[in-house]
Amino acid sequence: MTTEEIIGLIAGLDGVLALTPSAGDDWPELSWGDAFFYYSPDGVVPTNVQPFATIVTKNYPGDETSRLDRPDTFRVNIHAGKEEFAKRLGRAPREAAGTDVDPGVEDTVIAHPVYGSAGWLAIVNPGSKTEAATRELLETAYGLARARYERRAESSRDQ
């Protein structure tokens, strides 16, 4: 899978706001070339929630273990939630990983090297082994984000 294929897949979902910062945008230079996906049917960047998925194309400070500085390397990060995390990795997000896989391994579903304890999964350069899983996980994350949005909207209407 390419970053363009993944962006197209997610951006095509109803109510998704896909941000792809680049030079000249109002977003920090560090974010240029990456992609951030929110459930936001009004098309406005939410100020009170994190994206449900991201694509990063470089190392970030404190997040270098995936070695995204290698040529043609990117990582899809997916907030899959506790249940999907446990289903995919056989442990709860907050359980110690033991001898988890190398965070730089390609085409493998792993706990996010920084946000795994919050239910985030990651795939470096998804390929033939993980294409179906990547699509399923993105749909799950989208569904969770949409449900959170709808709960918040309902709660604010009730107040």
ZABAKOL-924242 format. One record per residue (C-alpha): residue number from 1; residue in three letters; x, y, z. Coordinates in nm, 3 decimals. Each point is the difference from the previous one (the first is absolute). Example, Ala and Ser with C-alpha at 12.3 -4.5 7.8 and 13.67 -1.06 7.14 Angstrom:
 num residu    east   north      up
   1    ALA   1.230  -0.450   0.780
   2    SER   0.137   0.344  -0.066
end
This chain:
 num residu    east   north      up
   1    MET   0.000   0.000   0.000
   2    THR   0.118   0.350  -0.071
   3    THR  -0.067   0.310   0.205
   4    GLU  -0.218   0.129  -0.284
   5    GLU  -0.212  -0.318   0.002
   6    ILE  -0.046   0.021   0.376
   7    ILE  -0.086   0.371  -0.011
   8    GLY  -0.254  -0.068  -0.275
   9    LEU  -0.155  -0.286   0.194
  10    ILE  -0.045   0.199   0.322
  11    ALA  -0.088   0.334  -0.160
  12    GLY  -0.280  -0.175  -0.190
  13    LEU  -0.182  -0.092   0.321
  14    ASP  -0.303   0.211   0.091
  15    GLY   0.080   0.290   0.233
  16    VAL   0.378  -0.040  -0.009
  17    LEU   0.223   0.305   0.002
  18    ALA   0.341  -0.090  -0.145
  19    LEU   0.279   0.247   0.073
  20    THR   0.315  -0.025  -0.209
  21    PRO   0.220   0.292   0.107
  22    SER   0.260   0.129  -0.243
  23    ALA   0.237   0.294  -0.041
  24    GLY  -0.182   0.330   0.025
  25    ASP  -0.283  -0.136   0.216
  26    ASP  -0.073   0.127   0.350
  27    TRP   0.109  -0.333   0.147
  28    PRO   0.342  -0.059   0.162
  29    GLU   0.277  -0.091  -0.242
  30    LEU   0.054  -0.332   0.180
  31    SER  -0.348  -0.110  -0.115
  32    TRP   0.061   0.073  -0.370
  33    GLY  -0.032  -0.315  -0.208
  34    ASP  -0.201  -0.187   0.263
  35    ALA  -0.376  -0.060   0.014
  36    PHE  -0.251   0.030   0.284
  37    PHE  -0.356  -0.135  -0.007
  38    TYR  -0.289   0.123   0.212
  39    TYR  -0.366  -0.081   0.008
  40    SER  -0.135   0.350  -0.052
  41    PRO  -0.316   0.021  -0.212
  42    ASP   0.005   0.380   0.015
  43    GLY   0.349   0.005  -0.156
  44    VAL   0.153   0.196   0.286
  45    VAL   0.314  -0.124   0.174
  46    PRO  -0.111  -0.114   0.347
  47    THR   0.179   0.169   0.288
  48    ASN  -0.098  -0.254   0.265
  49    VAL   0.081  -0.337  -0.160
  50    GLN   0.297  -0.178  -0.151
  51    PRO  -0.009  -0.139  -0.353
  52    PHE  -0.121  -0.360  -0.029
  53    ALA   0.283  -0.083  -0.238
  54    THR   0.319   0.159  -0.131
  55    ILE   0.266  -0.068  -0.256
  56    VAL   0.348   0.115   0.099
  57    THR   0.291   0.014  -0.240
  58    LYS   0.280   0.096   0.235
  59    ASN   0.124  -0.041   0.354
  60    TYR  -0.153   0.228   0.260
  61    PRO   0.183   0.101   0.318
  62    GLY  -0.033  -0.288   0.247
  63    ASP  -0.133  -0.229  -0.273
  64    GLU   0.301  -0.122  -0.196
  65    THR  -0.013  -0.378   0.054
  66    SER  -0.189  -0.072  -0.322
  67    ARG   0.292   0.151  -0.191
  68    LEU  -0.219   0.199  -0.235
  69    ASP   0.311   0.179  -0.126
  70    ARG   0.061  -0.296  -0.235
  71    PRO  -0.078   0.065  -0.368
  72    ASP  -0.363  -0.062  -0.104
  73    THR  -0.110  -0.079   0.356
  74    PHE  -0.322   0.113   0.167
  75    ARG  -0.217  -0.118   0.287
  76    VAL  -0.377  -0.017   0.025
  77    ASN  -0.117   0.064   0.357
  78    ILE  -0.350  -0.114   0.090
  79    HIS  -0.199   0.058   0.317
  80    ALA  -0.164  -0.341  -0.011
  81    GLY  -0.116  -0.010   0.361
  82    LYS   0.054  -0.252   0.277
  83    GLU  -0.205  -0.286  -0.144
  84    GLU   0.156   0.005  -0.345
  85    PHE   0.346   0.048   0.151
  86    ALA  -0.047  -0.311   0.214
  87    LYS  -0.144  -0.196  -0.292
  88    ARG   0.300   0.083  -0.222
  89    LEU   0.280  -0.027   0.255
  90    GLY  -0.137  -0.242   0.258
  91    ARG   0.041   0.238   0.293
  92    ALA  -0.160   0.310   0.144
  93    PRO   0.157   0.331  -0.098
  94    ARG   0.129   0.071   0.351
  95    GLU   0.150  -0.346   0.050
  96    ALA   0.376  -0.020  -0.030
  97    ALA   0.102  -0.098  -0.348
  98    GLY   0.279  -0.236   0.103
  99    THR   0.198  -0.071  -0.314
 100    ASP  -0.217   0.191  -0.243
 101    VAL   0.124   0.034  -0.356
 102    ASP   0.247   0.259  -0.124
 103    PRO  -0.197   0.325  -0.056
 104    GLY   0.173   0.041  -0.335
 105    VAL  -0.116  -0.334  -0.143
 106    GLU  -0.197   0.047  -0.321
 107    ASP  -0.337  -0.144  -0.099
 108    THR  -0.084  -0.112   0.354
 109    VAL  -0.272   0.122   0.240
 110    ILE   0.172   0.115   0.320
 111    ALA  -0.081   0.204   0.308
 112    HIS   0.074   0.365  -0.073
 113    PRO   0.347   0.060   0.147
 114    VAL  -0.115   0.305   0.199
 115    TYR  -0.381  -0.023   0.025
 116    GLY  -0.053  -0.376   0.014
 117    SER  -0.119   0.019   0.361
 118    ALA  -0.288   0.220  -0.121
 119    GLY  -0.118  -0.262  -0.251
 120    TRP   0.190   0.126  -0.304
 121    LEU   0.135  -0.247  -0.255
 122    ALA   0.254   0.072  -0.273
 123    ILE   0.116  -0.147  -0.328
 124    VAL   0.324   0.104  -0.167
 125    ASN  -0.033  -0.022  -0.379
 126    PRO  -0.317  -0.212  -0.014
 127    GLY   0.027  -0.256  -0.276
 128    SER  -0.150  -0.329  -0.108
 129    LYS   0.006  -0.153   0.351
 130    THR  -0.183   0.289   0.162
 131    GLU  -0.210   0.165  -0.271
 132    ALA  -0.325  -0.164   0.113
 133    ALA   0.079   0.063   0.368
 134    THR   0.087   0.363  -0.072
 135    ARG  -0.333   0.054  -0.173
 136    GLU  -0.192  -0.176   0.281
 137    LEU   0.181   0.194   0.272
 138    LEU  -0.061   0.331  -0.173
 139    GLU  -0.371  -0.080  -0.030
 140    THR  -0.009  -0.093   0.370
 141    ALA   0.177   0.322   0.100
 142    TYR  -0.236   0.201  -0.220
 143    GLY  -0.302  -0.168   0.161
 144    LEU   0.130   0.071   0.349
 145    ALA   0.072   0.365  -0.086
 146    ARG  -0.343   0.043  -0.153
 147    ALA  -0.169  -0.158   0.304
 148    ARG   0.198   0.229   0.237
 149    TYR  -0.104   0.302  -0.205
 150    GLU  -0.366  -0.103   0.005
 151    ARG   0.007  -0.064   0.378
 152    ARG   0.150   0.343   0.061
 153    ALA  -0.253   0.165  -0.230
 154    GLU  -0.286  -0.179   0.176
 155    SER   0.139   0.094   0.343
 156    SER   0.029   0.368  -0.093
 157    ARG  -0.360   0.000  -0.132
 158    ASP  -0.120  -0.147   0.331
 159    GLN   0.158   0.279   0.206
end
